[in-house]
Amino acid sequence: MRHIMVLNAKGGCGKSTLATNIASYYANEGAAVALADYDPQRSCLDWLARRPENRPAIAAVAAYEDGLRRAPRGADIIVIDAPARSHGKELTDLVRHAETIVIPVLPSTIDMQATTTFIDELKRVGKIASQQAKIATVANRVRENTLIYDDLDEFLTRLRVPYIAALRDAQNYVRAYTRGLGIFELPEYLAWPDWDEWEPLLSWLKSKRSQPTL
């Protein structure tokens, strides 16, 4: 069983969007997937409640209530939507559940400053420091040809953490979420630009670079 966590202490950076789309991608690949929502706002669980019955099933785990104790043992992949404002012992406890951690970062000065502090703390967590979990960043909700995106691109390149992909600010994510779908379940004519942007992230998730050496 593999655990992929979407994590950033900064709220509003798109963790739930990444988590739902990662979960739906693997479900459509034929994997047995569970989606664990640690956020009491229940964004991922609300998405699952909207999910059509004719789409590949994804098991719901209300992790904000009792962690992963009710996660299905037969799952191939558990995608974890971590809560915002996770620090200290709570952060350490969360990281224990993951082998792969994706950190979305928005194109704003506030988010970049917060991410600098968060990454510094994350690197001191024992499981990260010992390379028992791999981390990477994703530029999220970006608009190309803007100065703030250029700043974010430069910031993530210099961060000394793998910088995997940049995902645009697109209405397709809203369309997909409101229907309980992932971006890969939208029609190709509508979503192909987003599929292309996801390819580097998916390639990383499938590679040995995203998983610790046992």
C-alpha positions in Angstrom: 0.0 0.0 0.0 1.3 3.4 -1.0 0.5 6.7 0.7 0.7 9.9 -1.3 0.1 13.1 0.8 -0.7 16.6 -0.4 0.7 18.9 2.3 1.4 22.5 3.0 0.8 24.4 6.2 -0.5 27.4 4.2 -4.2 27.2 3.7 -5.9 27.8 0.4 -3.1 26.6 -1.8 -5.1 23.9 -3.6 -4.3 20.8 -1.6 -7.8 19.3 -2.0 -7.8 20.0 -5.8 -4.5 18.1 -6.2 -5.6 15.3 -3.9 -8.9 14.7 -5.7 -7.2 14.7 -9.1 -4.4 12.3 -8.0 -7.0 10.0 -6.6 -9.2 10.0 -9.7 -6.2 9.5 -12.0 -5.1 6.3 -10.2 -8.7 5.1 -9.9 -9.0 5.4 -13.7 -5.7 3.5 -14.0 -7.4 0.5 -12.3 -5.9 0.9 -8.8 -7.9 0.5 -5.6 -7.8 4.0 -4.2 -8.8 5.6 -0.9 -9.0 9.3 -0.3 -8.3 10.4 3.2 -9.5 13.8 4.3 -7.8 15.3 7.3 -9.4 18.7 6.9 -12.6 19.2 8.9 -13.9 21.3 6.0 -14.4 18.0 4.2 -13.6 19.3 0.7 -12.5 15.9 -0.5 -15.4 14.1 1.1 -17.8 16.5 -0.4 -16.2 15.9 -3.8 -16.6 12.1 -3.3 -20.3 12.6 -2.4 -20.8 14.2 -5.8 -18.9 11.5 -7.7 -21.1 9.7 -10.3 -21.7 6.0 -9.8 -20.5 5.2 -13.3 -16.9 6.4 -12.5 -14.2 4.3 -10.9 -14.9 4.0 -7.2 -12.7 5.8 -4.6 -13.1 4.9 -0.9 -13.8 7.8 1.5 -11.8 8.0 4.7 -12.9 10.7 7.3 -9.3 11.0 8.6 -10.1 14.2 10.6 -12.1 12.0 12.9 -9.9 9.0 13.6 -6.9 9.1 11.3 -6.4 6.2 8.9 -7.8 3.5 11.1 -10.7 3.0 8.8 -8.8 3.1 5.6 -9.5 -0.1 3.5 -6.7 -2.6 3.9 -7.1 -3.7 0.3 -6.3 -0.2 -1.1 -3.3 0.0 -3.5 -3.0 3.8 -3.0 -4.2 6.1 -0.2 -4.2 9.8 -1.2 -4.1 12.0 1.9 -5.4 15.6 1.9 -3.5 17.1 4.9 -4.9 19.9 7.0 -3.6 23.5 6.9 -1.6 24.9 9.8 0.2 21.6 10.5 3.3 22.2 12.6 5.3 20.5 15.4 4.1 17.2 16.6 1.0 17.3 14.3 3.3 17.7 11.3 5.6 14.9 12.4 2.6 12.5 13.0 1.2 13.3 9.6 4.5 12.7 7.8 4.7 9.3 9.4 1.8 8.2 7.2 3.4 9.1 3.8 6.1 7.9 1.5 5.5 10.6 -1.1 4.6 14.2 -0.3 3.4 16.8 -2.9 3.6 20.5 -1.8 1.5 22.9 -3.9 2.5 26.6 -3.8 0.5 29.5 -5.1 2.0 32.5 -7.0 2.0 35.1 -4.2 4.6 36.6 -2.1 2.8 35.5 1.1 2.6 31.9 -0.1 6.3 31.9 -1.1 7.4 33.3 2.3 5.2 30.8 4.2 6.5 27.9 2.1 10.1 28.8 2.9 9.4 28.5 6.6 7.3 25.4 6.1 9.9 23.6 4.0 12.6 24.4 6.6 10.5 22.8 9.3 9.5 19.8 7.1 13.1 19.0 6.3 13.8 18.7 10.1 11.1 16.0 10.5 12.9 12.7 11.0 11.3 10.8 8.2 12.2 13.5 5.7 15.7 14.0 7.0 16.4 10.3 6.7 14.9 10.1 3.2 12.2 7.7 4.2 9.7 10.0 2.5 10.3 12.0 -0.7 9.0 15.5 -1.2 8.4 17.7 -4.3 6.8 21.1 -5.0 4.2 22.0 -7.6 3.4 25.6 -8.8 -0.3 25.8 -8.5 -3.0 28.1 -10.1 -0.4 29.9 -12.2 -0.9 32.3 -15.0 1.9 32.3 -17.6 3.5 35.5 -18.7 2.9 37.3 -15.3 5.6 38.7 -13.1 4.4 36.8 -10.1 4.6 33.5 -11.9 8.1 34.3 -12.9 8.9 35.0 -9.3 7.3 31.7 -8.2 9.2 29.8 -10.9 12.5 31.2 -9.8 11.7 30.7 -6.1 10.8 27.0 -6.5 13.8 26.4 -8.8 16.1 27.7 -6.0 14.4 25.9 -3.2 16.6 22.8 -3.2 13.5 20.6 -3.3 12.4 18.9 -6.6 10.2 21.3 -8.5 8.0 19.0 -10.6 5.2 20.8 -12.4 3.3 24.0 -13.0 -0.5 23.8 -13.2 -2.5 26.7 -14.6 -5.4 28.5 -13.1 -8.2 27.0 -15.1 -12.0 26.7 -14.9 -11.6 23.0 -15.7 -10.7 22.3 -12.1 -13.9 24.0 -10.9 -16.0 22.1 -13.6 -14.5 18.8 -12.5 -14.8 19.3 -8.8 -18.5 20.4 -8.9 -19.3 17.1 -10.7 -17.2 14.8 -8.6 -14.8 14.2 -11.4 -11.0 14.6 -11.9 -9.4 16.6 -14.6 -8.6 13.4 -16.6 -12.3 12.6 -16.7 -13.3 15.7 -18.6 -13.5 15.5 -22.4 -10.1 15.6 -24.2 -11.1 18.6 -26.4 -11.7 20.6 -23.2 -8.9 19.4 -20.8 -6.0 18.4 -23.0 -3.9 21.5 -22.0 -4.3 20.5 -18.3 -3.4 16.9 -19.1 -0.2 18.0 -20.6 0.7 20.1 -17.5 0.0 17.1 -15.2 2.3 14.8 -17.2 5.6 15.8 -15.3 3.9 15.3 -11.9 2.4 11.9 -12.9 5.8 10.8 -14.3 7.4 11.7 -11.0 4.8 9.9 -9.0 5.3 6.8 -11.0 9.1 6.9 -10.8 11.5 5.6 -8.2 12.4 9.2 -7.5 9.2 9.8 -5.6 9.5 6.7 -3.4 12.0 6.0 -0.6 14.5 3.2 -1.1 13.6 0.4 1.2 
